[in-house]
């Protein structure tokens, strides 16, 4: 049997997964890593811990399958998080700075005048969600790291780049188009690092990785000797684009929402780049077999992360799975709305300084109402983005695909359908991102010859159809809009 090993390095954990050649998941292993908050609004990960966890999950997974010899390894990753590491050894010189980190805000404000040029070249907007401003911060505040980056002793890369470098023993310093396009340094028109953007953010061009297609080969690895013989690394994609790929959203007008720590709403817009409007930005959806596909993307900072906050900070729940029953234990939200602006609000508001709030509390409000409001906030944010995205793309959507860990929450999936008035096609397999990278690898390794071949593979899902009470859900959404206004003042 042909087997595919995939790595999914996400914001909260590192997973190793084993797929067969039809894309069926055979087994998985996962390890969480520590979230570091050195200052308010700052978020970091220990990149050395992430690499150690990468090796550990592969070792544990394959220990259960001693006869398995995967054909290749694919990688998907949290996209905008970056690492500065030593050339040669790959050892991190600073904690990975996470996409959620807001330390780049003053730099973004300083450079805001350049937004029109930045959007035209990169498809993005100047926002600290993307790593360039935080790279600037690192260069301005760590002179020794700046010196090493400028003289070639150190390198910069997104998480995929760092893992590829470590897994190949420093032989390959490369990233793929999807990850490169998330940095604010990459020209999505010419498909190359842009000297003007590197100059604007003060990032040495020589510190950036070679950029390859998503179905390219990125060297070989034994995963630190876990595998008896080296296998190719083939199929590399940022997690959100990989999910769109795994959802078989190969045609313009097809959209998906990944329900992760944050959420990415992606809409396939075809083979020509177009500047995103108020709702979001333009991303490279993928580049496979020499063909580029673009997407509009709406970014939602906190969705699943809001549920983690209920558990870890408020201690209203001990397990995210409790939220479904709690939400269904009350007939409605009781007028309670939670606005999860813990790290600001992104699309379509783009207010990085907004603060989170719970509004509408009365003496009758209970824990269940707050939990339900948290789940509902996810659906409202998805509607915010989808509505604007459809208008700006000139597309009337009938359906949206869903993936990520929260697709197992039936209350949430039904509420998304009810509020958006769209059919929600929720993937039966929550972890679609590693599958998407594995599918890209199938093209690179010759297990599939075209997107049509991939589209013919099995694709399991659950459909949610909007309930008929459209006026009720319109009123709920109007309440959300009024609540959001209270944190935008």
Buried (B, 14 or more C-beta within 10 A) or exposed (E): EBBBBBBBBBBBBBBBBBBEBEBEBBEBBBBEBEBBEEEEBBBBBBBBBBBBBBBBBBBBBBEEBEEBEBBBBBBBBBBBBBBBBBBEEBEBBBBBBBBBBBBBBEBBBEBEEBBEBBBEBBBBBBBBBBBBBBBBBBBEEBEEBBEBBEEEBBBBBBBBBBBBBBBBBBEBBBBBBBBBBBBBBBBBBEBEBBEEBBEBBBBBEEBBBEBBBBBBBBBBBBBBEBBEEBBBBBBBBBBBBBBBBBBBBBEBBBBBBBBBBBBBBBBBBBEEBEEBBBBBBBBBBBBBBEEBBBBBBBBBBBBBBBBBBBBEEEEBBEEBEBBBEBBBEBEEBBBBBBBBBBBBBBBBBBEBEBEBBBBBBEEEBEBBBBBBBBBBBBBBBBBBBBBBBBEBBEBEBEBBBBBBBBBBBEBBBBBBBBBBBBBBBBBBBBBBBBBBBBBBBBBBBEBBEEBEEBEEBEBEBBEBEBEEEEEEBEEBBEBBEEBBEEBEE
